[in-house]
Amino acid sequence: MTNVIVSWSFTDGVDSRCVTPSGGSNSCGVHIHVGTSCDVADNVGGHFYNADLLDSDPWTLGAPYIYATGMARVEHGYAPSENFGHVVVVHDYDGTRVSCGVITHS
């Protein structure tokens, strides 16, 4: 199975509590979601992973995916190119979605 590497850099607006996650769902996470637009919050959907290949959601593994780290290596059952057009979501310390953007070619 192929890993996808998600990397990021934030210059401001980050939740200072996110040096370590709270232990709650999605706390301080950066995750690829199934949605293809950030225009309507309900359309962002859940985490993007191939449930036919994986027994559980790889985006809920905690600390490797918090935004303080700046990078996550995730085996989510899809080739890297299959992520384009999906959204990436940033969650705050409480797990609330605080930012969203569509993944495009750079």
C-alpha positions in Angstrom: 0.0 0.0 0.0 1.2 3.5 -0.8 1.8 6.2 1.9 0.8 9.8 1.3 2.8 12.5 2.9 0.9 15.6 4.0 3.1 18.5 5.0 2.2 22.0 6.1 3.5 25.2 7.7 1.5 27.7 9.6 2.7 31.2 10.3 -0.1 32.4 12.4 -3.6 31.5 13.8 -2.6 28.2 15.2 -4.0 27.0 18.5 -1.1 27.3 21.0 -2.5 24.4 23.0 -1.7 22.0 20.1 1.8 21.1 21.2 0.0 17.9 22.2 -3.6 17.0 21.4 -6.2 16.9 24.1 -7.0 13.2 23.5 -10.4 14.1 22.2 -11.6 13.3 18.7 -9.7 15.2 16.0 -7.8 17.4 18.5 -5.1 19.4 16.7 -5.4 17.2 13.6 -4.7 17.9 10.0 -6.6 15.4 7.9 -7.7 14.8 4.3 -11.5 14.5 4.1 -13.8 13.0 1.5 -15.4 16.3 0.5 -14.3 18.3 -2.6 -15.4 21.7 -1.4 -15.2 23.8 1.7 -18.2 26.0 0.8 -20.7 24.0 2.9 -19.4 22.5 6.2 -21.7 19.4 6.0 -20.2 18.5 2.6 -16.7 18.3 3.9 -17.5 14.8 5.1 -15.4 12.4 7.2 -11.8 11.3 6.8 -10.6 10.1 3.4 -9.4 6.5 3.6 -10.2 3.3 1.7 -12.4 1.3 4.1 -12.2 -1.6 1.7 -8.5 -2.0 2.4 -8.2 -0.7 6.0 -9.9 -1.9 9.1 -9.9 1.5 10.8 -9.5 5.2 10.1 -5.7 5.9 9.9 -6.3 9.7 10.5 -7.3 9.0 14.2 -3.9 7.8 15.3 -3.2 11.0 17.3 0.1 12.7 17.7 1.8 11.9 14.3 -1.0 13.9 12.7 -1.2 17.0 14.9 -0.3 20.2 13.2 2.6 21.0 15.6 4.6 18.3 13.8 4.4 19.9 10.3 4.1 16.6 8.5 2.2 13.3 8.5 2.9 10.1 6.7 -0.4 8.3 6.3 -1.2 4.9 4.7 -4.8 5.5 3.8 -5.3 3.2 0.9 -5.2 5.6 -2.0 -2.4 6.7 -4.3 -1.1 10.2 -3.8 -2.7 11.4 -7.0 -6.1 10.4 -5.7 -6.0 13.1 -3.0 -6.2 15.9 -5.5 -9.6 17.6 -5.4 -10.4 16.5 -1.8 -10.2 18.9 1.1 -7.7 19.1 3.9 -9.0 20.2 7.3 -7.3 21.7 10.3 -8.9 21.0 13.7 -8.2 23.0 16.9 -7.5 21.7 20.3 -11.1 20.9 20.9 -11.4 19.1 17.6 -13.4 21.8 15.9 -12.8 22.4 12.2 -11.0 25.7 11.9 -9.6 25.7 8.4 -10.3 24.0 5.1 -8.8 24.0 1.7 -9.0 21.9 -1.5 -5.9 19.9 -2.4 -4.5 20.9 -5.9 -1.4 20.3 -7.9 1.4 22.8 -7.0 
